Amino acid sequence: MSNYPTKTSRKQVGTLVLVSLLVTAGELFAARGPVDRVDIVKDSSGQPRGFAFVEMANADDADKAIAALDGAQFSSRLLTVSEARPRPQHISGGRERRRSGGRW
């Protein structure tokens, strides 16, 4: 069992401006209902990648937030808001990794 919330409560917000992402995403959704959590996705250097995951307490509020915010203009950019898709499961194994020269 995954420790991710149900798919109906977790939403993906794309095209966010990098300034104050956490506050911005939380405030945008809080106007439409209680927000449980906001996760800002970062790259390997720790810089925000420009999108976030927002978890709302109520699935109906989350659906209303999607309808209200998807395609909305924010800081001169269009927002993309959709229901988050589950992560694909990666299966390990299969092909062997080999290094040139026959050594590991």
N, C-alpha and C positions, 0 to 999 in steps of 0.2 A: 504494500500500500504506500502510495506517495504521500509525502508530507506537504504537498501543495494543496491549496484550497480547491473547493469544487470549481469547475470551469465556469459556472454561472456567476461567481462573485469576483473572479480575477479578470481584469481588463488591461489591454495593452494600449498605451498612449504613445504615438509616434510623432516625430517632427517637433519636438519641444525645443525651445530656446535654451541654451546651456546655462543661462543665468538663473540662479535660484530654482533649479528643477524640482527639488523636493517640495518646497513651499508652493510653487506654482501648480504642480500636478495635484497636490492635496487640496488646495483652495478651489481649483476648478471643479473637482468632483464633490467636495464638501458642500458646495452650493446646491447639489442635487441629492444629497443624503449622507449619512454617516460613513466616514472612511476609516477602515481598519488599519490599512498599511499602504505605504508607497515605497516601492523599490526602484531606485535609479540604476539602470544598467550601465556599467563602466567597462572600459577596455583594459588591457593588461597593464597600462601605465596609471590606471586609476582615474582617467578622464571620462566624464559622462559621454555616452554614445548617442545621446539625443532622444532616447525614449525611456519609458518607465512602465512599471506594472503597478496598477492601483487595485487594491482589494476593498470592496465595499461590503458593509454589513448585510445589506439586503439586495437580493438578486433583481427585484423589481426596480429599485433605485438605480442599480447598475445599468439595467437596460434603458432606463430613461436618460441616464447620463450619456450612454452611447448615442442615442438618438439626438440629443441636444448638442453634443460636442463634436461628433464626427463631421468633418468638413468645415467646422467653425474657424473663423479667423482669430489668431492670437499672436500678438507682437509681429504683425505683418506676415505671418505664415499660416498656412492651413493645417489644422490638426487632423491626425488620423487616429481614430479611436475604434477599437474592435475587441471582440472577446478573445482572450489569450488562448492559444492552442497549447495542448500538452506537449512537453518535450519529447522528442523521439527517443526511444530506448536504443542505446548503442550496444551491439553485441561484440564482445571481445573475442579474440581468437582468430582463426582463419589463417591468413598467409603469415609466413615467417618473415621477420625483418632481417635483412642481410646487409652486411657492410662490405664495401669493396676490399679486396685483398684477402677475403676468406676469414678475416678475424672479426670478432665482436667489438 
